[in-house]
Amino acid sequence: VNTKDARASLPLLLEPEFVVDEEGRVADGPVRVEGGRIAAIGPAARRAGAAVVPLTGRALSPAFVNAHSHAFQLGLRGHVEKKDAAHAHDDFWTWRTHMYALANALTPSEMRAVARAAFLDMVRAGFTHVGEFHYVHHAHDDERARPATRDDHAMCDAVVEAAADAGIHLTLLETGYARAAPGKPALAGQRRFVFDRVDAFLAHVDDVARAHPHVTTGFAIHSVRACPLDWIAAISARAAELRAPLHVHASEQTGELEIAMAEHGRSPIAILDDAGALTAKSTVVHATHASDDDVARLAARGAVVCLCPTTERNLGDGLVPARALVDAGVPLAIGSDSQTRIDPLLELAAIEEDERLRVRARSVLVEPGQTLAMRLWPIGTANGARALSSDGGRMAVGAPADLVALSIPSSFAPSGDSSGDALHDDDRAHALDALLVSGTREAVRDVFVGGDHVVRDGRFFTIDEAAVAADARRALAAARKRAAR
Ligand SMILES: [Zn+2]
């Protein structure tokens, strides 16, 4: 008996303790799901003809959106924390050599196995949509850089298949990469990332989009370091023509700022703005070292800034000017980036907590009368959906039923008996803030993707998580062996 199909055809009535929307506001449940979408919210949704799913002691929220990921970097986790005797100073640039070794070793089938494990772990953590910033293009493992051929998209196919295997929504951000630095051709370690000409890259993206019509395809400019001005302008123009999302790493490292200053006399964000790369469809990833002028440019163009605080901590990037971005009205999103941690609640809390450390104050991003959840919840949901051109990330009738049920911290949990001690709105709001300051991905107990109840009480219902992890482990062992040769 295929219970999954039988259930999918029947409307669901999700009965949580309470509902939270993408603005971090609390309300009464239940939520009715029909045809993979939210059909009704609140007491009026309680009609007959639905399978009731009790979510006692849990808050039901739009699922989280992971706006910036490099899935294969899951394979670096735990392998890059030791100091190399030849490099007494370990930093982003030494980390990068380890990352290149793995990127160059992976075959398409290994890429699929690692990405599948990363994507599955994201779903388990409450992310149901990922923006994969994909730059490991060419399947060849030649010693020489070789020109891209039009049909060379086995690595992109691997990522698309991995997302389908894991049941996560994917926005595939095909990434342009031209050079090591201004006037410097790609290094050996970068040979899989580069295309000879920008039109060869754009033709490649066309082919990938045609091969995967059901996947949202967007564009990425790897960075101002890796792309000259004519590439930045051409990729931006193509993204605008197709109304596709455009993502770019910018101002993550001070070394990158120095390179941009030397080549253009301006910051990476100013260069992107002047080249037409910043629009309301753009997402700037990191913006760690954004100046006041950079922040004003981002705000004027309506671009999203995607923060990846747990990765930025791991790589020693620096502290982002979060207060300045928020004050200017720049929408923020989150990404798991290097996969050091895959945990939406930790990323969200870190945005406020890192800013507290930076400015030595409390409740820095929160306005009077606002809860912490009201500040951070849009960052984890609606803003990420916007960055990925998704219509998800919302608790609204008609929105996709991509939902998570979060366990309410025990100090707020109602007794569960019939004493009538239901949570009032104030308690509910405080419970969400408690989740943010004390919770982790372990609070995510249920995940619904397009109305499918894929994670139940913290376990996948139809997917063998252990088998997926074992496949990834085998693939990574093979790739590391090849990299060491
Ligand atoms: Zn990145």
Boltz pocket constraint, residues with backbone or C-beta under 6 A from the ligand:
constraints:
  - pocket:
      binder: B
      contacts: [[A, 68], [A, 69], [A, 70], [A, 133], [A, 249], [A, 285], [A, 337], [A, 338]]
      max_distance: 6.0
